[in-house]
Amino acid sequence: MTRDVLERQWFYCRDFRQTLPVIPRSTAADEINACLKSSNLWRYVKKLQLTINMKVALLNDTSAKDFSAQLLTIGTGQVPVDESSGLISFPNNFCNFVSSKDKLINNVFPNIISNYKNNEWLSERAILADNNKDVDDLNYIIQNKIIGTMHSFKSIDCVTNEDEATNCPIEFLNSLDVPGLPLHNLRLKVGT
């Protein structure tokens, strides 16, 4: 209970422990981990684990089964950790190492020029990257392989209130790479 300037009493019926945490640059999983595990309800949560990889079981693919087993050993911490670096070593058959982004693209997307409009072919392939800059670089390299005219789409770069222009320079705003939003200068080709 508190009093305001008019000497009125106010009751606050809010449990601030239920407020979602703000974790900059986090994923939904990070926020859930920050909330749920610290909740009083956590002890009542029944944790389930998947025991059968249905994709492997249904397709009867031995290479997928081996890869699934390797991922499981890494995920459960069964792979030895190098004491000096804190890193793990992948088995030799875990992945193919390449020397450049161009070779990576050619390995994952062979014949991209003739298959870039084939949604089924594309849905069977992916390159994962740990930051937006690498994703943008890879997308740009792939787009340059595809024949067509590159179109550039820029975000609106004006302010509604001229007094605010000095607080946030347009050059600064245009340089931001915000997760979940397109770049200031979005470059696209028809069909890509």
trRosetta pair geometry for C-beta under 8 A, 3 or more apart (Angstrom, degrees):
i j d omega theta_ij theta_ji phi_ij phi_ji
1 9 5.7 -4 -174 -171 110 104
1 10 6.8 157 -154 78 60 45
1 11 5.5 -27 -99 -99 79 64
1 12 7.5 -167 -82 14 30 77
2 9 7.4 151 79 -151 30 58
2 10 5.5 -22 64 59 79 97
2 12 7.0 31 6 -18 106 112
3 7 5.7 -9 -172 -140 121 41
3 8 6.7 150 -151 70 68 34
3 9 5.9 -39 -94 -94 72 56
3 10 7.3 157 -100 12 22 84
4 7 7.4 -81 70 -12 59 14
4 8 5.3 -5 39 52 102 88
4 10 6.3 63 -31 -19 100 123
14 18 7.7 -128 -179 50 75 110
15 18 4.7 68 90 -2 99 109
16 19 5.4 -21 -164 -3 58 119
17 38 7.9 -134 -171 125 104 110
20 31 6.3 14 -171 -170 106 119
20 35 6.4 -36 -126 -78 66 131
21 31 6.3 -172 61 -137 89 75
21 34 4.4 -77 37 130 146 141
21 35 6.5 -156 4 -63 100 81
23 26 3.5 39 104 -29 111 149
23 30 5.3 -129 100 129 155 123
23 31 6.0 -158 25 -81 121 74
23 34 6.2 176 -45 -28 135 157
25 179 7.0 117 -128 -1 73 141
26 30 3.7 -117 -169 77 111 143
26 31 5.9 123 119 -46 133 82
27 30 5.0 110 51 -1 68 98
27 31 7.5 -134 97 1 43 85
28 31 5.7 -56 -155 38 38 110
28 32 6.3 38 149 -20 69 105
29 32 5.6 -53 -146 37 34 112
29 33 6.2 36 154 -20 66 105
30 33 5.7 -54 -149 36 29 111
30 34 6.3 27 153 -18 64 107
31 34 5.6 -54 -147 37 32 111
31 35 6.3 20 156 -11 66 111
32 35 5.9 -65 -145 44 30 103
32 36 5.3 5 175 -3 73 119
33 36 6.8 -50 -110 44 19 95
33 37 5.8 3 -168 1 56 123
34 37 7.5 -50 -119 40 6 98
34 38 6.8 -16 170 4 45 123
35 38 6.6 -97 -165 44 19 96
35 39 6.4 28 155 -43 66 108
36 39 5.5 -46 -152 8 33 121
36 41 7.6 -67 -154 78 70 102
36 42 6.2 119 155 -92 67 95
36 45 7.2 54 175 -58 112 160
37 42 5.5 75 -142 -115 34 144
38 42 7.2 115 31 -33 9 140
39 42 5.0 135 68 -35 78 88
40 43 7.5 -41 175 16 48 100
41 44 5.4 -65 -169 44 63 109
41 45 6.5 77 135 -44 83 94
42 45 5.5 -43 -153 9 40 118
50 53 7.6 85 137 -79 119 51
52 57 5.8 16 171 -39 108 143
53 56 4.1 44 101 19 114 114
53 57 6.4 157 87 -17 60 88
53 64 8.0 -160 129 142 138 100
53 65 7.6 167 68 -115 134 61
53 68 4.7 -55 -38 -158 172 153
54 57 5.4 -56 -140 41 34 112
54 58 5.8 27 164 -16 70 110
55 58 6.3 -59 -141 40 23 103
55 59 6.0 1 168 1 62 117
55 64 6.7 -103 120 163 101 142
56 59 6.5 -69 -135 48 22 95
56 60 7.9 86 168 -81 53 19
56 61 6.3 -105 -134 54 62 84
56 64 5.0 -165 -104 116 85 106
56 65 4.7 116 -162 -86 127 71
56 68 5.2 -73 -52 -8 146 157
57 60 7.6 10 178 -66 25 58
59 64 6.5 33 80 44 131 154
61 64 3.8 52 95 17 117 115
61 65 6.5 171 92 -18 60 83
62 65 5.3 -52 -147 34 35 116
62 66 6.4 37 154 -20 67 101
63 66 5.7 -49 -148 35 34 111
63 67 6.3 33 153 -17 65 106
64 67 5.7 -54 -145 40 32 111
64 68 6.1 38 153 -23 65 106
65 68 5.7 -53 -146 35 29 114
65 69 6.5 30 153 -19 62 105
66 69 5.7 -55 -151 35 31 111
66 70 6.5 32 151 -19 65 104
66 93 7.6 -31 141 119 134 130
67 70 5.6 -53 -150 35 34 113
67 71 6.4 35 152 -18 66 103
67 94 7.8 116 -125 -142 78 57
68 71 5.8 -53 -149 36 31 111
68 72 6.4 34 152 -21 64 107
69 72 5.6 -54 -149 35 32 115
69 73 6.6 31 154 -18 65 102
70 73 5.9 -54 -150 34 32 108
70 74 6.6 29 153 -15 65 105
70 91 6.3 -106 -129 24 128 127
70 94 5.8 -174 167 -111 153 92
71 74 5.7 -58 -151 38 33 110
71 75 6.0 29 155 -17 68 112
72 75 5.7 -56 -139 41 29 110
72 76 6.1 14 165 -7 66 112
73 76 6.3 -61 -137 45 26 100
73 78 4.3 -83 -160 67 78 117
73 79 5.6 97 135 -49 97 87
74 77 8.0 37 173 -66 29 25
74 78 7.7 -78 -59 49 19 77
74 79 5.2 3 -101 -6 61 134
74 88 6.8 151 -132 108 93 163
79 88 4.7 59 117 -155 124 134
79 89 7.6 -155 172 54 116 57
80 88 7.0 142 84 -131 44 84
80 89 7.8 -4 75 29 87 94
81 86 6.3 -7 176 -155 115 39
81 87 7.1 156 -155 80 75 17
81 88 5.6 -58 -102 -78 62 78
82 85 4.7 18 96 42 122 95
82 86 6.9 -54 76 2 77 14
82 87 5.4 -3 38 60 114 70
82 88 7.2 179 -3 -93 83 27
82 89 7.0 80 -40 -32 112 95
83 86 7.8 16 -166 -67 19 50
90 94 4.0 -105 173 47 111 155
90 95 6.5 -11 148 18 155 99
91 94 4.7 123 60 -38 75 100
96 107 6.1 -150 91 -169 141 155
98 103 4.0 -170 -172 104 124 116
98 104 4.8 -178 64 -67 148 71
98 107 6.2 -143 -66 -9 141 141
99 103 5.9 55 48 24 69 150
100 103 4.8 98 57 7 82 99
100 104 7.0 -137 100 -5 46 87
101 104 5.4 -52 -150 35 36 117
101 105 6.4 38 152 -20 68 103
101 137 6.6 -73 -141 129 168 112
101 138 6.1 -136 -168 -96 120 77
101 141 5.9 165 124 -16 119 168
102 105 5.8 -52 -150 35 31 111
102 106 6.4 29 152 -16 64 107
102 141 6.3 -135 -89 -173 71 138
103 106 5.6 -54 -145 39 34 111
103 107 6.3 35 154 -21 66 105
104 107 5.9 -57 -150 35 29 109
104 108 6.3 10 160 -4 66 111
104 127 6.5 87 149 -124 115 134
104 138 7.8 -65 94 -120 123 113
105 108 6.2 -64 -141 46 27 99
105 109 5.6 -32 179 41 68 108
105 112 7.2 -30 162 -32 99 148
105 127 7.3 -44 -94 -51 62 153
105 138 6.7 168 -78 -155 109 88
105 141 5.9 -145 -41 113 159 123
105 142 5.9 -161 -145 -79 134 86
105 145 7.5 -179 140 -25 140 150
106 109 7.1 -69 -111 68 18 67
106 110 6.2 50 179 -95 60 65
107 110 7.2 -4 -142 -54 15 90
108 125 5.3 127 169 -167 88 114
108 126 7.5 -97 -170 70 132 19
108 127 5.4 161 57 -64 177 98
109 112 4.2 39 145 -76 114 109
109 115 7.5 -161 -169 75 84 120
109 125 5.8 126 -80 146 74 159
109 142 6.9 41 59 -123 162 115
111 114 4.9 -38 172 43 101 104
111 115 5.4 77 112 -6 93 113
112 115 6.1 -82 -133 57 28 91
112 116 5.4 51 172 -64 74 96
112 142 6.4 -114 177 -151 160 91
112 145 5.6 54 83 110 127 139
112 146 6.9 -87 131 -68 103 90
113 116 6.8 -17 -129 -14 15 111
113 145 6.2 -114 -68 149 88 95
113 146 6.3 173 -114 -106 63 57
113 147 7.0 57 -148 -9 103 92
115 118 4.7 -56 -164 29 73 122
115 121 4.7 -90 -176 113 120 157
115 122 7.3 166 141 -55 97 77
116 122 7.3 62 -147 -74 41 120
116 146 5.4 1 -16 -104 172 127
116 191 6.6 84 117 139 111 105
116 192 6.4 -28 170 -102 130 77
117 191 5.7 -43 -88 -168 99 113
118 121 3.8 41 106 18 119 118
118 122 6.3 154 89 -16 65 87
119 122 5.6 -58 -144 41 32 111
119 123 6.1 34 158 -26 68 107
120 123 5.8 -54 -145 32 28 111
120 124 7.1 27 155 -20 59 104
121 124 6.2 -62 -162 29 31 110
121 125 7.3 2 152 1 62 115
122 125 6.2 -81 -157 46 37 100
127 138 5.9 -143 92 -172 144 158
129 134 3.8 -159 -172 100 140 121
129 135 4.8 -167 55 -60 135 74
129 138 6.6 -169 -42 -5 143 138
130 134 6.9 50 47 30 60 143
131 134 5.4 95 64 9 77 100
131 135 7.3 -143 103 -3 41 91
132 135 5.4 -58 -150 39 38 114
132 136 6.1 39 154 -21 71 105
132 177 5.4 175 97 156 142 123
132 179 6.5 -147 -56 -93 133 73
133 136 5.8 -54 -148 36 29 111
133 137 6.4 31 152 -19 63 106
133 177 7.1 56 -67 142 77 173
134 137 5.6 -52 -147 36 33 113
134 138 6.3 32 155 -17 66 106
135 138 5.9 -56 -148 38 30 109
135 139 6.2 30 154 -19 65 108
136 139 5.7 -54 -145 37 30 112
136 140 6.3 31 155 -22 64 107
136 177 7.9 -87 -31 -139 147 134
136 183 6.8 78 -117 -51 135 139
137 140 5.8 -56 -150 34 29 112
137 141 6.5 28 154 -18 64 105
138 141 5.8 -54 -149 35 32 110
138 142 6.4 29 155 -16 66 107
139 142 5.8 -58 -148 39 30 109
139 143 6.2 30 155 -20 66 108
140 143 5.8 -54 -145 37 29 111
140 144 6.5 31 155 -21 62 106
140 187 6.9 51 -111 73 89 132
141 144 5.9 -57 -152 33 29 111
141 145 7.0 33 149 -24 61 102
142 145 5.8 -53 -159 26 37 114
142 146 7.0 27 150 -15 66 105
142 192 7.5 154 119 -155 101 127
143 146 5.9 -60 -154 35 38 108
143 150 6.7 85 149 -105 122 106
143 187 6.9 144 111 119 165 103
143 188 7.6 -122 -128 -137 142 31
143 189 5.4 156 -158 0 100 118
143 192 5.5 102 -111 159 87 168
146 189 5.9 170 94 86 120 156
146 191 7.4 -154 168 91 141 109
146 192 5.7 160 62 -76 163 124
148 189 4.3 108 94 -168 128 120
148 190 5.8 -141 -169 45 143 83
148 191 6.8 -179 -63 39 165 114
148 192 7.6 -170 57 -20 146 113
149 189 6.8 154 76 -128 38 86
149 190 7.7 33 54 5 79 100
150 187 5.4 1 -178 -174 111 104
150 188 7.3 144 -156 74 64 25
150 189 5.6 -52 -99 -73 55 90
151 187 7.2 158 79 -153 42 54
151 188 5.5 -28 63 69 93 78
151 189 7.0 143 12 -94 82 38
151 190 7.7 66 -4 -40 124 76
152 185 5.9 -18 -165 -170 106 91
152 186 7.2 142 -160 76 51 47
152 187 5.4 -20 -101 -99 71 75
153 185 7.6 146 74 -160 42 42
153 186 4.5 -24 65 66 96 101
153 187 7.8 -178 21 -78 71 28
153 188 6.8 5 2 13 113 111
154 157 6.9 -40 151 -19 114 113
154 184 6.2 11 -151 157 76 72
154 185 5.4 -13 -99 -102 82 65
154 186 7.5 -178 -80 21 30 73
155 174 7.3 -176 55 -113 111 77
155 182 7.5 164 -65 87 108 97
155 184 4.9 -85 20 -139 112 61
155 186 7.9 88 -43 -11 79 101
157 170 4.9 83 178 -164 101 120
157 173 7.1 161 -132 86 85 120
157 174 6.0 6 -112 -70 128 113
157 184 7.4 51 -75 -159 114 115
158 170 7.6 -4 -89 -103 31 132
159 162 6.6 138 88 -91 114 32
159 164 5.2 -160 -178 81 141 103
159 165 4.8 -158 26 -78 149 80
159 168 7.5 141 -92 70 129 102
159 170 7.5 -124 -33 -74 97 97
160 164 7.7 20 60 40 66 135
161 164 4.4 72 83 2 101 111
161 165 7.8 -154 99 -27 58 75
162 165 5.6 -27 -163 -6 47 120
163 166 7.3 -51 178 21 43 101
164 167 5.2 -54 -162 33 60 117
164 168 6.6 -3 158 26 89 97
165 168 7.4 -87 -147 63 26 65
165 169 7.4 54 170 -107 66 44
165 170 7.3 -18 -151 -36 89 92
166 169 7.5 6 -145 -70 30 73
168 172 6.3 -126 -171 74 64 121
168 173 5.7 61 159 -55 108 111
169 172 4.5 91 68 3 89 105
169 173 7.2 -163 94 -5 47 85
170 173 5.6 -55 -148 39 37 111
170 174 6.1 35 155 -19 69 108
171 174 5.9 -56 -146 39 28 110
171 175 6.5 29 154 -23 62 109
172 175 5.8 -61 -152 32 30 111
172 176 7.3 44 150 -38 62 94
173 176 6.0 -41 -162 4 37 116
173 184 7.6 120 123 -93 71 129
174 184 4.2 87 -154 -135 72 168
174 185 7.8 47 -172 -28 104 89
175 184 7.5 -20 -50 -5 20 144
176 184 7.5 102 53 -43 68 110
177 183 6.4 -14 -116 -106 82 84
178 181 4.4 22 81 36 106 121
182 186 4.8 -4 166 -80 127 130
183 186 5.4 149 61 -76 85 67
188 192 6.5 -173 -164 70 72 102
189 192 4.5 53 65 11 92 125
